[in-house]
Amino acid sequence: MPAPVLPLADIAALLPPRGALIGLDLGTKTIGVAASDPDRRLATGVETIARKTFTADAQRLLALAAERNAACFVLGLPINMDGSEGPRAQSTRAFARNLARLTELPIALWDERLSTAAVERDLIAADVSRAKRAAVIDQHAAAFILQGALDRLLRIAQ
């Protein structure tokens, strides 16, 4: 049976009390990956995966989740500013459905509106060069997405 793919608020009840979460910022050419600590307080960038095939990408993600004893994937869902879902959101949902067939870990969808723009602003403010920004923006965006989800889970638990 495939893993559940649900909004973050609906996944919260399915999560064990501890365990790292893996955050993903899905791009057309790369996947930014972040992970939380087991207590789910802090998200940090892990790596940027150059997209190849779905199978290769999924194998790497599942290996990263296994290394960290992850409890869940958090996938950034690129919703339009008006709340509608375009082709990128549909592609993200398809990726989540396909990944769900390969794992028992639940997959939470989290609204990632403006995450990359916010991260880019922070990196520019920190005077990071354009080349260095390009190399790290996806994993920083994944950490931004995951941190937002962690903060929301904390509020749900209170």
KAGIQUI-V299593 format. One record per residue. N is the residue number from 1. RES is the residue in one small letter. PSI is psi in whole degrees, 0 to 359 (NA if undefined). NEAR is the number of other ideal C-beta (glycine too) atoms within 10 Angstrom. D_LAST is the distance of its C-alpha to the last C-alpha in whole Angstrom. Layout:
# KAGIQUI-V299593
n	res	psi	near	d_last
N	RES	PSI	NEAR	D_LAST
N	RES	PSI	NEAR	D_LAST
This chain:
# KAGIQUI-V299593
n	res	psi	near	d_last
1	m	134	6	31
2	p	154	14	30
3	a	154	19	26
4	p	142	15	24
5	v	108	20	24
6	l	163	16	21
7	p	152	12	19
8	l	315	23	15
9	a	327	13	13
10	d	336	13	15
11	i	332	24	16
12	a	317	18	12
13	a	340	8	13
14	l	351	14	16
15	l	142	19	15
16	p	164	7	16
17	p	328	9	13
18	r	163	11	15
19	g	137	17	18
20	a	152	21	19
21	l	146	28	19
22	i	121	26	22
23	g	140	33	22
24	l	133	29	25
25	d	103	29	27
26	l	118	24	30
27	g	175	18	33
28	t	331	8	37
29	k	337	9	38
30	t	164	19	35
31	i	118	23	32
32	g	136	29	29
33	v	134	24	27
34	a	162	27	24
35	a	153	23	22
36	s	167	26	19
37	d	165	15	19
38	p	335	15	18
39	d	358	11	15
40	r	45	22	14
41	r	322	11	14
42	l	132	13	17
43	a	136	25	20
44	t	146	15	23
45	g	142	22	26
46	v	303	19	28
47	e	169	16	31
48	t	123	22	33
49	i	125	21	35
50	a	121	11	38
51	r	136	14	38
52	k	265	10	41
53	t	162	8	40
54	f	316	13	37
55	t	313	10	38
56	a	317	12	39
57	d	314	20	35
58	a	320	17	33
59	q	317	13	35
60	r	317	16	34
61	l	318	22	30
62	l	325	17	30
63	a	317	10	32
64	l	319	19	29
65	a	319	20	27
66	a	318	11	29
67	e	327	12	29
68	r	8	17	26
69	n	49	10	25
70	a	150	21	22
71	a	345	21	20
72	c	152	28	20
73	f	141	27	22
74	v	115	30	20
75	l	124	27	23
76	g	126	28	23
77	l	112	21	25
78	p	89	21	27
79	i	142	18	27
80	n	160	11	30
81	m	331	7	29
82	d	4	5	30
83	g	354	8	27
84	s	167	8	30
85	e	128	13	30
86	g	197	10	33
87	p	324	8	35
88	r	320	15	33
89	a	320	18	30
90	q	320	11	32
91	s	319	13	33
92	t	317	21	30
93	r	321	16	29
94	a	318	11	32
95	f	315	20	32
96	a	315	21	28
97	r	317	13	30
98	n	319	15	33
99	l	323	22	30
100	a	333	18	29
101	r	344	10	32
102	l	357	15	32
103	t	159	18	29
104	e	352	9	27
105	l	133	23	24
106	p	153	21	22
107	i	115	23	22
108	a	137	28	19
109	l	132	22	21
110	w	128	22	19
111	d	118	18	21
112	e	23	26	23
113	r	128	14	25
114	l	12	12	27
115	s	313	23	25
116	t	320	21	29
117	a	319	10	30
118	a	318	15	27
119	v	318	24	28
120	e	318	15	32
121	r	316	11	31
122	d	317	13	30
123	l	322	18	32
124	i	317	12	35
125	a	330	8	34
126	a	6	9	34
127	d	38	7	38
128	v	132	17	37
129	s	158	10	40
130	r	317	9	40
131	a	316	7	41
132	k	324	12	39
133	r	315	16	36
134	a	325	13	37
135	a	333	12	37
136	v	353	17	33
137	i	321	21	32
138	d	317	26	31
139	q	330	23	29
140	h	321	24	27
141	a	320	28	26
142	a	319	33	25
143	a	321	25	23
144	f	314	24	22
145	i	310	27	21
146	l	320	34	19
147	q	320	19	17
148	g	319	20	16
149	a	319	27	15
150	l	316	21	13
151	d	321	13	11
152	r	317	17	10
153	l	323	21	9
154	l	319	11	7
155	r	323	9	5
156	i	321	13	6
157	a	341	10	4
158	q	NA	5	0
